[in-house]
Amino acid sequence: CEDAERTGQLALTRQCYVTLADVAAQLDRPQLRAQCLYHQSRLLFVDQRYAEAVPILEEGESFCAANELQLERSEIAVSLGVAHHGLGDLTKAKGLFERAEQLCESCGNYFGLVTCLAYKFGLFNCWLYATDSEISVVNTHCTH
């Protein structure tokens, strides 16, 4: 999947994650399946296809909750807020970010927590354009 994404073949990458999610389900690898659902939605975000990402994210969040995958659930919950924000449903996005914030705090997903707070305080544009070194500073301070 990563090779296809690295070369810009997003449709092929997404199909790879769909197939890998099916294989993960057959092999009873819930964490891998959850990660594949997350990546499927992430790839849709590239083209701002938020409406298509929402059902995948909802499936992923339910799946993570049922399998007690807290970190993956928090990542998917943040993405669900991002999707609704992208769709312009700011009221729903706000509620989702508040729930995602709690999930992120409870499992130590500080990057997700910072993302929620950035959206909450209207700072996402600043976060979007942050350099890798600025993001690294945030990660370092959040994990200590």
N, C-alpha and C positions, 0 to 999 in steps of 0.2 A: 504494500500500500504506500509506504513512504517513498519508494522509488518513483512511482507514478505521480505522486504529489510533487516531489522535487522537480520533476520535468514539466509540471504544469498541466498534467492530464487529469483535471479535476473530476470529470465524469467517470473515468476509469478508476480513480482513487475511491470515489464514493461507492462504486459497484464492488470494489475490493473489500471495503468495510462492511457492506451489506452481506457479502458472501462469508466473510470472516465472522460476523456476528452469528450467522446460521451455524457455522462450524463450531463456534464457541458454545452455542446452546446444545448441540449434539454431544459435545465433549464434557458438558456440565462444567463450564468455565465461566461462572457468572461475572467475575470481574472483567474478563476480556470482552464479554458481550456488552457490558455496560460501557466500556471504553469505546467500543466500535459504534454504539449508538451515539455517544457524544461526538465522535469524529464525523459521523454521517451528517449530523446537524451543523457542525462547525464548517464543513465544506459548503453547505447551502448558504451560510452567512456570507461567504465570499461574494456571491452574486445577489445578496440581499433577498434571498428566497426564504424569508422568515416564516411565512405561512406554511410552507412545506416542512420547515424544521420543527414547528410546534408539536405535531402529533408524534414525531420521533422522540422529542424531548419528554413529552408526557409519558410515553411508553417507557423511556429510560428511567424516569424518576420513579414510576410505579415499580418497575423491575428492581431498581436499587433498594427501594424501601422494603420490598418483599424479601430481598436477599441480604439485608443489613449491610449494604455497601455505602457507608456514610460519606467517605471522601468523594466517591464517584457521584453520589446523589447530590452533594453540595455543588459540584462542578456543573452538573446538569441543571440544577435549580437556578444557578446564576445565568446559565445560557437561556433558560426559559424566560427569565426577566429581560435579557437582552433582546430576545426574539419579539416579545410583546412591545418593548420600547421601539424596536425597529418598525413594528406594524403601526405605531402611533397610539397604541392603547396604554397611555401613561398611567392611568389609575390601576389597571391590572398589573402593569410592570412594577409599580411601586409596592404593591402587596407581595408580589413574587420576590422582589429584592429584599423586602423585610424578612420574609421566611427564609430566603437563601442566606441572609446575614446570620440568622440563628443557626442554620445548619453548618455554615462555614466556621463559626465560632466554636461550635460543639466538637468539631472534628479537627480543628487546627488548620483549616484551609485559608491561610492568611491572604494569599493572592486573590482568592475568590472574595474574601471579605473586603479587601481594598477595592476590588471592582464594584461590588455592591455600593460601597460608600461613595465611590466616584460618580456613579449614576445618581445616587440619592441626593448628592449635593451639586449636581449639574457640572461636575468636573470631568466628565468622561472625555471630552475633547482634549483636555490636557493629558489625560492618561493615554489616549489613543496615539498621541504624538510623542510620548515619552521615549527616550533612548533606552537601549538595552542596559546601559550602565545605571540610568536612573531607576529602572525597574529592579535591577540587582540590589541597589541600595534599599529599596522598599522591602524586597524579600529578606534581606539580611536583618533589617530592623524588626520585621514582623516575626521572624522565627527565633529571636533571642529574648 
